[in-house]
Amino acid sequence: MKSVVYSSPFVPAEWIAAHGVRPMRLRPDPAAALPSTGPLMGVCPYARAFTSEAGTSAGAVIFTTTCDQMRRAAEWLSLEGTTPVFLMNVPATWQTPAAARLYRDELQRLGRFLVALGGAEPSRDRLAATMETYDARRRLLRGDLAAMTARGASEAIARFDLGEEPGNGGPPPGTAAPLMTLRGGSPDPPRRNAASSQSLTPAGAAGRETRRAKTETLRSPTSHVEEPAAHKTAASGAAVAVIGGPLARGDGRLFDALEKAGGRVALDGTESGPRTFPAPFDRRRLRDDPLMELVDAYFGTIPDAFRRPDTLLYQWLSRELAASAARGIIVWRYVWCDMWAAAAARLREATALPVLDLDVTGDASEFGRAANRIQAFMEVLK
Amino acid sequence: MTGTAKRLTMEAFDRLCRRHLAAGTPMPGYAGPLARHVADGDRRLLKLEYDDSAAALRLWSFLLTEEERLHAARAAGMKIVGAMKDLGTVPVMAYSLPNVVAFYPDGAWWTPCVMELSEGLFGIAQSLGLGDALCPVRAMAGAFINQAHFPIPDLLTCSVGATCDDFSAVAQRLESLGHPILWWEMPSRRRPESGEAAVTLPGGFRAPASQVAVVRSELERIRDALAALAGSPLGDVELAAGIRMANRVRRILGELRSLAYTVEPCPMPALEMLIAEMLAIHFCSDRAESVAVLSLLLQEVHTRMAAKRGVLPTGAARLFWVNPVADLRVMNLLEDCGARLCGTEFLFCHALDEIPEDLPPMESLASMALADPMVGPSADRAARIVRDARAFGAEAVVISRIPGASHCALEGTVIGRIVREELGLPVVELEVPPVADPMWPTLKTRLDALVETVLERRKR
């Protein structure tokens, strides 16, 4: 079976699998990036690492347009001519039927790419069955995560993304944290209904088309969220949310550094964490129109900093920060990531929580600087 | 060559202005010495050198009085549209309505340069969390906060998607501060697949017809918003008239570029050409006057050509310039190094190409918007640069990186690689900060070396 490698959470694994191709969501190793992958200055270390590794590890690579760097990196790899490259256009806007249609059309175009690679166009039943399988596996994974350490949970997701069954390689003995120390997202996140089948009709979209995003204050001065008693008693260390871009291979050391400094990860909101899980599928709609259900579950619900407006992200944060009782936020981002660089101050305003804007280069020798900053941040939170 | 028109210091340029005013040379009310703008803080003007002509006087005064025009428009009850990022599309639509003016808040990009960082826009941006990891367009956020530069628009639009992360991030921050934005999607332009219905866009790029349809549907939302703002319909008739007027500007500019970038000796300096090209994207808030200003420049070029008079010595190295420079003074520098402009791609070539008049207006506008060099593959952009550089007879290409811009590193590398392969020309990449004085020796050395290389290659 051919495999395709990708990084963005907006690429549905079940769509690839339904075509008979193996999906592999890769966490690249920045240390192994080839120096020849683009110029050193100005290129995101994550994009460089992904491009370098993806170009040699799979039958094809899928990039998305969700950030400048990855969009340009797709072209870089295409010019090399060594690996088939597909650049998937994921719209930044999401409130109009046209945006959802564009995403659906891109999935169909991706489907043709997969067929050209040797895959087969799936029947509706096959797609629905594949989606059901993934949904069940993801549900199992969500259940497993609650009992894991932050690093363990993150690595379990990474294994899941590479196609391993949940439960395999679960938390090693002695690494299980106290119950509910990690929250990476609600078990059943509410649908935003941005891209439902109904929303693709002009009538259903009328209201949304004129909608304006409003700045939302996630915590008003009178509405500070009280830390649930369970957290106070069941876990030690100051609860911290880690929000931001993708994790590369080895970035689990972030969680280690945080715990070593006396904190605990109460919410993994990185791009590699449960924040970017698609919503669970609706069984009835799965049977009626699986492709549109896929569009709705991914495009309609995944919150991210690149979306315009970015309302979904702040709605998600409002809900999850309250549930996690985080006392501080670490913004995890690679240098040259504009979207998360600009988000840090906004997060500070919107949540009234202390925020550490942690820019990393992917260079292992520089992680000590990041660890020092985490330690200082944790001292502030104590 | 029978003579060279010297570049003037600002003091000399203002003397020229006063002479023209005293002699009764017909000048619009906004024309006047640049010293008045220096008094307002535009200190970079003191360090620039200007073309010795009445046409240049009018050009500079027109550029530097835009904020006054916008405030006057507001006072006159006109509606103001702040178009963001699309660089050339939304203003064509907005100016099709009689009581609407449009401008690009993006233009604040140059304010830190013109005011030599004295205006504090970067500091304000930094306080909003928009630091120097982002490109100089972050100054725009500062201008919205201090409201010392342009009036807050009645409607803000912003194209996002395959545009620019820096801009998208800054615009999102603006919205979070209470400035509602009408976001519209610009898909990543791609090459048509086998068997897929395709169209040729203005400027020559090819794209799937389905992508034009997507952009058209997005522009329909802009059309509705503009009509609602103006309180009058924006029909195809009005749009067609607006397109014709925009094309008038583009045709004049096209002829001006063609002459300025090819005729020997060079009849118009690089700095004035940069400003002239900028007029195309939103007419500097006065469409009719932009026609007049560009016509005068063109007339000046024709006069100089007839007199075989140029602004630079014959034989200057012919450079094609990619990306706008954050510091305008670098346009003077390239000439000081013995070079001249022979073609540009300032990230808005789609605003220079004529808009098709034989298609339904919304389709024409969508085609034009999708031809934005930034939204497509860098290889497309490189192909356009190769074509234009060849047409203008460029002997080298300068890729001017924008500090902090996330798209520049890989894009510049791809463009450089293709240009070298296709044209065999030397390519140099520079990074130009908003006030480049500390970098001057480095920039000069690199440009000097490029000019030397060009001159050596002529001997082969």
Chai-1 contact restraints between the chains, C-beta under 6 A:
chainA,res_idxA,chainB,res_idxB,connection_type,confidence,min_distance_angstrom,max_distance_angstrom,comment,restraint_id
A,G38,B,L410,contact,1.0,0.0,6.0,A-B,restraint_1
A,P39,B,A409,contact,1.0,0.0,6.0,A-B,restraint_2
A,P39,B,T413,contact,1.0,0.0,6.0,A-B,restraint_3
A,G42,B,A409,contact,1.0,0.0,6.0,A-B,restraint_4
A,V43,B,A409,contact,1.0,0.0,6.0,A-B,restraint_5
A,T65,B,A162,contact,1.0,0.0,6.0,A-B,restraint_6
A,T65,B,S188,contact,1.0,0.0,6.0,A-B,restraint_7
A,C67,B,D165,contact,1.0,0.0,6.0,A-B,restraint_8
A,D68,B,D165,contact,1.0,0.0,6.0,A-B,restraint_9
A,D68,B,S406,contact,1.0,0.0,6.0,A-B,restraint_10
A,D68,B,H407,contact,1.0,0.0,6.0,A-B,restraint_11
A,Q69,B,S406,contact,1.0,0.0,6.0,A-B,restraint_12
A,R72,B,L410,contact,1.0,0.0,6.0,A-B,restraint_13
A,R72,B,E411,contact,1.0,0.0,6.0,A-B,restraint_14
A,E75,B,P377,contact,1.0,0.0,6.0,A-B,restraint_15
A,E75,B,S378,contact,1.0,0.0,6.0,A-B,restraint_16
A,W76,B,L410,contact,1.0,0.0,6.0,A-B,restraint_17
A,N89,B,P187,contact,1.0,0.0,6.0,A-B,restraint_18
A,N89,B,S188,contact,1.0,0.0,6.0,A-B,restraint_19
A,P91,B,G161,contact,1.0,0.0,6.0,A-B,restraint_20
A,P91,B,E185,contact,1.0,0.0,6.0,A-B,restraint_21
A,A92,B,V160,contact,1.0,0.0,6.0,A-B,restraint_22
A,A92,B,G161,contact,1.0,0.0,6.0,A-B,restraint_23
A,T93,B,W183,contact,1.0,0.0,6.0,A-B,restraint_24
A,T93,B,E185,contact,1.0,0.0,6.0,A-B,restraint_25
A,A98,B,S217,contact,1.0,0.0,6.0,A-B,restraint_26
A,A99,B,E185,contact,1.0,0.0,6.0,A-B,restraint_27
A,L102,B,V214,contact,1.0,0.0,6.0,A-B,restraint_28
A,R212,B,P180,contact,1.0,0.0,6.0,A-B,restraint_29
A,T215,B,S176,contact,1.0,0.0,6.0,A-B,restraint_30
A,R308,B,V160,contact,1.0,0.0,6.0,A-B,restraint_31
A,R308,B,W183,contact,1.0,0.0,6.0,A-B,restraint_32
A,D310,B,Q172,contact,1.0,0.0,6.0,A-B,restraint_33
A,W336,B,S406,contact,1.0,0.0,6.0,A-B,restraint_34
A,D338,B,L134,contact,1.0,0.0,6.0,A-B,restraint_35
A,D338,B,D165,contact,1.0,0.0,6.0,A-B,restraint_36
A,D338,B,D166,contact,1.0,0.0,6.0,A-B,restraint_37
A,D338,B,A169,contact,1.0,0.0,6.0,A-B,restraint_38
A,D338,B,S406,contact,1.0,0.0,6.0,A-B,restraint_39
A,M339,B,D165,contact,1.0,0.0,6.0,A-B,restraint_40
A,M339,B,A169,contact,1.0,0.0,6.0,A-B,restraint_41
A,A341,B,A133,contact,1.0,0.0,6.0,A-B,restraint_42
A,A342,B,L130,contact,1.0,0.0,6.0,A-B,restraint_43
A,A342,B,A169,contact,1.0,0.0,6.0,A-B,restraint_44
A,A342,B,R173,contact,1.0,0.0,6.0,A-B,restraint_45
A,A344,B,G129,contact,1.0,0.0,6.0,A-B,restraint_46
A,A345,B,L128,contact,1.0,0.0,6.0,A-B,restraint_47
A,A345,B,G129,contact,1.0,0.0,6.0,A-B,restraint_48
A,R346,B,S176,contact,1.0,0.0,6.0,A-B,restraint_49
